[in-house]
Amino acid sequence: MGRKSAGATGGRSEHDWSDAQRLRYWWQAERELLLNTLSAVPEDRVDDALADGAWSAKGMAAHRLFWEAEERAAIEEHLGGAFPSLLDFPTRRIDSTNAAAVASLGDRRLSALIRALQDLRGRTATLVERIPDADLNTQGNPARILLGVALEHDREHRRELEARFGPTSQDE
């Protein structure tokens, strides 16, 4: 993913970007990198655990598909003027929610999960473009928190996949 694909940056380097531009760029870049890494998992290894007690690539895709829908709903809430309920999600329920998401979606083929994730992410991206720059440029703003957590979530899972299957991209 080249750094020139950051949107309306006028060809400036990343150092000249606003926080909003930088956040949108990395949010999209990490999503593309995760999808590319998932797509590169050999078909005969999609059910292999990434580490002891960890999900498989298929389980991870199911996990991210579930949370992508939650992130999209949270962005819709923010754009509608409400505080995103996802930011109040009880941490004690994360493990059981993750397990339920993987159990309910994990029986699909990895390629189907990737396509569903790509589709949902495309629809989420249209919402992200509607978030005012002022929201993303303001520390503590719910939209800024949502995008920051989402990109770190994708980065974390991409790195887990790369540790198991090797990197698919030189761009870090």
Backbone as numpy.savetxt, mean C-alpha at the origin, in Angstrom:
# Nx Ny Nz CAx CAy CAz Cx Cy Cz
10.97 2.32 -11.15 10.11 3.48 -11.15 11.01 4.70 -11.15
10.97 5.48 -12.19 11.80 6.67 -12.28 11.26 7.80 -11.46
12.13 8.63 -11.00 11.72 9.76 -10.16 11.02 10.85 -10.94
11.01 10.77 -12.25 10.34 11.80 -13.04 8.84 11.57 -13.15
8.35 10.48 -12.57 6.93 10.17 -12.67 6.14 10.66 -11.46
6.59 11.68 -10.82 5.97 12.14 -9.58 4.76 13.02 -9.79
4.31 13.21 -10.98 3.14 14.05 -11.19 3.55 15.44 -11.59
2.80 16.39 -11.10 3.01 17.79 -11.50 4.18 18.41 -10.75
5.39 18.02 -11.12 6.57 18.55 -10.44 7.38 19.47 -11.33
6.97 19.59 -12.58 7.66 20.51 -13.49 9.11 20.13 -13.74
9.45 18.84 -13.61 10.81 18.41 -13.87 11.79 18.71 -12.75
11.32 19.24 -11.64 12.20 19.54 -10.51 12.65 18.26 -9.85
13.79 18.34 -9.15 14.25 17.16 -8.42 13.37 16.95 -7.19
13.46 15.75 -6.63 12.65 15.43 -5.46 12.92 16.39 -4.31
14.11 16.93 -4.23 14.46 17.85 -3.15 13.64 19.13 -3.19
13.10 19.47 -4.37 12.30 20.69 -4.52 10.81 20.42 -4.36
10.43 19.19 -4.14 9.02 18.85 -4.05 8.44 19.27 -2.70
7.16 19.52 -2.70 6.45 19.75 -1.44 6.27 18.39 -0.75
5.91 18.43 0.51 5.62 17.18 1.22 4.51 16.42 0.50
3.50 17.13 0.01 2.38 16.49 -0.69 2.87 15.74 -1.93
3.73 16.38 -2.72 4.26 15.73 -3.92 5.10 14.51 -3.56
5.94 14.66 -2.57 6.81 13.56 -2.14 5.97 12.40 -1.61
4.97 12.70 -0.80 4.13 11.66 -0.21 3.34 10.92 -1.28
2.76 11.66 -2.21 2.02 11.01 -3.31 2.95 10.13 -4.14
4.14 10.63 -4.43 5.08 9.86 -5.23 5.44 8.55 -4.54
5.87 8.61 -3.28 6.31 7.41 -2.58 5.15 6.47 -2.28
3.98 7.02 -2.05 2.78 6.18 -1.86 2.57 5.34 -3.11
2.63 5.97 -4.27 2.44 5.25 -5.54 3.63 4.34 -5.84
4.83 4.81 -5.61 6.03 4.02 -5.92 6.07 2.73 -5.11
5.81 2.83 -3.81 5.84 1.63 -2.98 4.74 0.65 -3.38
3.61 1.17 -3.81 2.53 0.30 -4.27 2.94 -0.45 -5.52
3.55 0.25 -6.45 4.00 -0.40 -7.69 5.10 -1.41 -7.40
6.02 -1.06 -6.52 7.10 -1.99 -6.18 6.55 -3.24 -5.50
5.59 -3.08 -4.61 5.00 -4.25 -3.96 4.30 -5.14 -4.99
3.52 -4.53 -5.86 2.82 -5.32 -6.89 3.81 -6.03 -7.81
4.88 -5.35 -8.20 5.90 -5.98 -9.04 6.56 -7.14 -8.32
6.83 -6.96 -7.03 7.47 -8.01 -6.26 6.54 -9.21 -6.09
5.26 -8.95 -5.82 4.29 -10.03 -5.74 4.17 -10.77 -7.07
4.17 -10.02 -8.16 4.04 -10.63 -9.49 5.23 -11.50 -9.86
6.37 -11.23 -9.25 7.59 -11.98 -9.57 7.74 -13.26 -8.75
6.85 -13.50 -7.80 6.95 -14.72 -6.99 6.65 -15.92 -7.91
7.53 -16.89 -7.92 7.29 -18.07 -8.76 5.98 -18.76 -8.38
5.24 -19.18 -9.38 3.93 -19.80 -9.17 3.99 -20.97 -8.18
5.04 -21.73 -8.24 5.14 -22.90 -7.36 5.54 -22.53 -5.92
5.72 -21.23 -5.65 6.13 -20.81 -4.30 5.17 -19.82 -3.66
4.00 -19.59 -4.27 3.07 -18.58 -3.75 2.51 -18.93 -2.38
2.56 -20.21 -2.02 2.05 -20.63 -0.71 3.15 -20.85 0.31
4.42 -20.61 -0.08 5.53 -20.76 0.86 5.49 -19.63 1.88
5.65 -19.97 3.16 5.73 -18.94 4.20 6.98 -18.10 3.97
6.85 -16.81 4.20 7.99 -15.91 3.99 9.04 -16.07 5.07
8.62 -16.48 6.25 9.51 -16.75 7.39 8.72 -17.63 8.35
9.34 -18.07 9.42 8.62 -18.87 10.41 7.42 -18.09 10.94
6.25 -18.69 10.81 5.04 -18.06 11.32 4.51 -16.92 10.48
5.11 -16.65 9.34 4.69 -15.53 8.49 3.73 -16.02 7.41
3.08 -15.08 6.77 2.19 -15.40 5.66 2.98 -15.82 4.44
2.28 -16.38 3.51 2.82 -16.65 2.18 2.64 -15.38 1.34
3.17 -15.40 0.14 2.95 -14.27 -0.78 1.45 -14.10 -1.05
0.75 -15.22 -1.20 -0.69 -15.15 -1.44 -1.41 -14.58 -0.22
-1.01 -15.00 0.97 -1.61 -14.46 2.19 -1.33 -12.97 2.34
-0.12 -12.57 1.98 0.22 -11.15 2.07 -0.62 -10.32 1.09
-0.81 -10.84 -0.11 -1.64 -10.12 -1.09 -3.08 -10.00 -0.58
-3.59 -11.06 0.03 -4.94 -11.01 0.60 -5.00 -9.98 1.73
-3.99 -9.98 2.56 -3.88 -9.02 3.66 -3.89 -7.58 3.14
-3.08 -7.30 2.14 -3.01 -5.93 1.61 -4.29 -5.55 0.88
-4.95 -6.51 0.23 -6.22 -6.22 -0.43 -7.26 -5.79 0.60
-7.32 -6.50 1.72 -8.25 -6.12 2.78 -7.96 -4.71 3.28
-6.69 -4.44 3.62 -6.35 -3.14 4.20 -6.44 -2.03 3.18
-6.22 -2.33 1.92 -6.40 -1.30 0.87 -7.84 -0.81 0.85
-8.79 -1.73 1.00 -10.20 -1.33 1.05 -10.47 -0.45 2.27
-9.85 -0.80 3.38 -10.00 0.02 4.59 -9.37 1.40 4.41
-8.21 1.44 3.78 -7.53 2.73 3.52 -8.36 3.58 2.58
-8.92 2.97 1.55 -9.76 3.72 0.61 -10.98 4.31 1.35
-11.63 3.51 2.17 -12.78 4.00 2.94 -12.37 5.15 3.85
-11.19 5.05 4.44 -10.71 6.12 5.33 -10.46 7.41 4.55
-9.91 7.29 3.35 -9.68 8.48 2.52 -11.02 9.09 2.13
-12.00 8.25 1.80 -13.34 8.77 1.50 -13.92 9.52 2.69
-13.75 8.96 3.89 -14.23 9.65 5.10 -13.55 11.01 5.24
-12.23 11.03 5.05 -11.49 12.29 5.16 -12.00 13.30 4.14
-12.15 12.87 2.91 -12.62 13.79 1.86 -14.03 14.28 2.14
-14.81 13.47 2.86 -16.17 13.86 3.23 -16.23 14.73 4.47
-15.07 15.03 5.04 -15.02 15.91 6.20 -15.08 15.20 7.54
-15.05 13.88 7.54 -15.10 13.12 8.79 -13.69 12.64 9.16
-13.50 12.38 10.43 -12.24 11.80 10.88 -12.24 10.33 10.46
-11.18 9.86 9.81 -11.15 8.47 9.33 -11.19 7.47 10.49
-12.21 6.63 10.48 -12.36 5.65 11.56 -11.18 4.68 11.61
-10.51 4.45 10.50 -9.35 3.55 10.49 -8.27 4.02 11.47
-8.16 5.32 11.65 -7.15 5.84 12.57 -7.50 5.58 14.03
-8.72 5.14 14.28 -9.13 4.74 15.63 -9.28 3.22 15.75
-8.76 2.48 14.77 -8.90 1.03 14.79 -8.20 0.47 16.03
-8.89 -0.37 16.80 -8.30 -0.88 18.04 -7.14 -1.85 17.75
-5.98 -1.53 18.27 -4.80 -2.35 18.00 -4.97 -3.78 18.50
-5.78 -4.00 19.53 -5.99 -5.35 20.04 -6.72 -6.24 19.03
-7.35 -5.63 18.02 -8.09 -6.40 17.01 -7.29 -6.61 15.72
-6.08 -6.08 15.64 -5.32 -6.18 14.38 -5.01 -7.62 14.02
-4.51 -8.40 14.95 -4.14 -9.78 14.64 -5.34 -10.61 14.18
-6.45 -10.50 14.90 -7.63 -11.29 14.51 -8.21 -10.80 13.18
-8.14 -9.50 12.94 -8.61 -8.95 11.67 -7.73 -9.43 10.53
-6.41 -9.40 10.74 -5.49 -9.90 9.71 -5.76 -11.37 9.41
-5.93 -12.17 10.44 -6.19 -13.60 10.25 -7.48 -13.82 9.48
-8.52 -13.07 9.82 -9.80 -13.21 9.11 -9.67 -12.78 7.66
-8.94 -11.70 7.41 -8.77 -11.23 6.03 -8.05 -12.27 5.19
-6.97 -12.82 5.73 -6.20 -13.82 4.99 -7.04 -15.08 4.78
-7.79 -15.48 5.80 -8.63 -16.68 5.68 -9.73 -16.50 4.65
-10.32 -15.31 4.60 -11.45 -15.10 3.69 -11.03 -14.84 2.26
-9.85 -14.28 2.05 -9.41 -13.95 0.69 -8.30 -14.85 0.18
-7.65 -15.57 1.08 -6.46 -16.33 0.73 -6.67 -17.56 -0.11
-7.93 -17.93 -0.39 -8.15 -19.10 -1.23 -8.12 -18.76 -2.72
-8.01 -17.49 -3.04 -7.90 -17.06 -4.44 -6.48 -17.31 -4.96
-6.36 -17.36 -6.26 -5.03 -17.46 -6.89 -4.30 -16.14 -6.67
-2.97 -16.18 -6.57 -2.19 -14.97 -6.38 -2.43 -13.98 -7.52
-2.49 -14.48 -8.74 -2.71 -13.57 -9.88 -4.05 -12.85 -9.76
-5.08 -13.52 -9.26 -6.39 -12.87 -9.07 -6.32 -11.83 -7.96
-5.60 -12.14 -6.89 -5.44 -11.18 -5.80 -4.68 -9.94 -6.29
-3.65 -10.15 -7.09 -2.87 -9.02 -7.62 -3.75 -8.16 -8.52
-4.54 -8.78 -9.39 -5.44 -7.99 -10.26 -6.45 -7.19 -9.44
-7.02 -7.82 -8.41 -7.98 -7.12 -7.55 -7.30 -5.97 -6.82
-6.09 -6.19 -6.37 -5.34 -5.15 -5.69 -5.00 -4.00 -6.64
-4.59 -4.33 -7.86 -4.30 -3.29 -8.86 -5.54 -2.46 -9.15
-6.68 -3.12 -9.31 -7.92 -2.41 -9.59 -8.31 -1.49 -8.44
-8.28 -2.03 -7.24 -8.65 -1.22 -6.07 -7.67 -0.08 -5.87
-6.40 -0.32 -6.09 -5.40 0.73 -5.93 -5.57 1.82 -6.98
-5.97 1.46 -8.17 -6.25 2.49 -9.18 -7.39 3.38 -8.74
-8.42 2.78 -8.18 -9.56 3.57 -7.69 -9.17 4.39 -6.47
-8.31 3.85 -5.62 -7.84 4.61 -4.46 -6.99 5.79 -4.91
-6.18 5.59 -5.94 -5.32 6.67 -6.44 -6.14 7.87 -6.91
-7.31 7.63 -7.49 -8.14 8.76 -7.91 -8.60 9.58 -6.71
-8.82 8.90 -5.59 -9.19 9.63 -4.36 -7.99 10.39 -3.80
-6.83 9.76 -3.83 -5.62 10.40 -3.30 -5.35 11.70 -4.05
-5.58 11.72 -5.34 -5.37 12.94 -6.11 -6.31 14.06 -5.69
-7.44 13.71 -5.09 -8.41 14.72 -4.64 -8.07 15.30 -3.26
-7.14 14.68 -2.56 -6.76 15.20 -1.24 -6.03 16.52 -1.44
-6.47 17.58 -0.80 -5.79 18.87 -0.95 -4.33 18.80 -0.51
-3.46 19.46 -1.27 -2.05 19.51 -0.91 -1.86 20.01 0.51
-2.67 20.97 0.92 -2.53 21.53 2.28 -2.69 20.43 3.33
-3.56 19.46 3.09 -3.75 18.36 4.04 -2.47 17.52 4.13
-1.88 17.22 2.98 -0.69 16.37 2.95 0.57 17.13 3.37
0.54 18.43 3.34 1.67 19.25 3.76 1.64 19.58 5.25
0.55 19.21 5.94 0.37 19.57 7.34 0.65 18.37 8.25
1.65 18.52 9.11 1.97 17.48 10.09 0.72 17.14 10.90
0.49 15.84 11.13 -0.62 15.41 11.96 -1.96 15.35 11.25
-2.03 15.79 9.99 -3.29 15.72 9.26 -3.64 14.25 9.02
-4.89 13.86 9.21 -5.27 12.46 9.01 -4.92 11.90 7.63
-5.06 12.67 6.59 -4.73 12.18 5.25 -3.24 11.91 5.13
-2.45 12.78 5.69 -0.99 12.59 5.67 -0.61 11.33 6.44
-1.24 11.12 7.58 -0.98 9.92 8.37 -1.39 8.67 7.59
-2.57 8.69 6.98 -3.05 7.53 6.23 -2.10 7.15 5.11
-1.68 8.12 4.31 -0.78 7.81 3.20 0.58 7.36 3.69
1.08 7.99 4.74 2.37 7.60 5.29 2.36 6.18 5.84
1.31 5.83 6.55 1.20 4.47 7.09 1.04 3.46 5.95
0.24 3.80 4.94 0.03 2.89 3.81 1.32 2.63 3.06
2.10 3.67 2.80 3.34 3.45 2.04 4.35 2.66 2.87
4.40 2.90 4.17 5.29 2.11 5.03 4.84 0.65 5.11
3.52 0.45 5.11 2.96 -0.90 5.15 3.37 -1.67 3.89
3.23 -1.02 2.73 3.65 -1.65 1.47 5.15 -1.91 1.46
5.93 -0.94 1.93 7.39 -1.08 1.95 7.80 -2.27 2.84
7.19 -2.36 4.01 7.49 -3.45 4.94 7.24 -4.81 4.27
6.08 -4.96 3.64 5.75 -6.25 3.03 6.57 -6.52 1.77
6.91 -5.49 1.02 7.79 -5.69 -0.14 9.14 -6.21 0.32
9.66 -5.62 1.37 10.97 -6.06 1.89 10.93 -7.49 2.40
9.82 -7.89 3.00 9.67 -9.29 3.43 9.71 -10.23 2.22
9.00 -9.85 1.17 9.00 -10.66 -0.05 10.40 -10.72 -0.65
11.07 -9.59 -0.69 12.42 -9.55 -1.27 13.41 -10.37 -0.44
13.24 -10.39 0.86 14.11 -11.20 1.71 13.95 -12.68 1.40
12.76 -13.08 0.99 12.49 -14.49 0.70 12.79 -14.86 -0.74
12.42 -13.96 -1.67 12.48 -14.30 -3.09 13.49 -13.48 -3.87
14.11 -12.49 -3.25 15.07 -11.64 -3.93 14.41 -10.39 -4.47
15.21 -9.33 -4.63 14.66 -8.07 -5.13 14.29 -8.17 -6.61
13.29 -7.38 -6.99 12.86 -7.32 -8.38 13.14 -5.98 -9.00
13.68 -5.04 -8.18 13.92 -3.69 -8.67 15.18 -3.12 -8.04
15.91 -2.34 -8.80 17.10 -1.67 -8.29 16.74 -0.37 -7.58
15.56 0.18 -7.86 15.15 1.48 -7.32 14.70 1.32 -5.87
15.32 2.00 -4.97 14.99 1.90 -3.55 14.56 3.23 -3.02
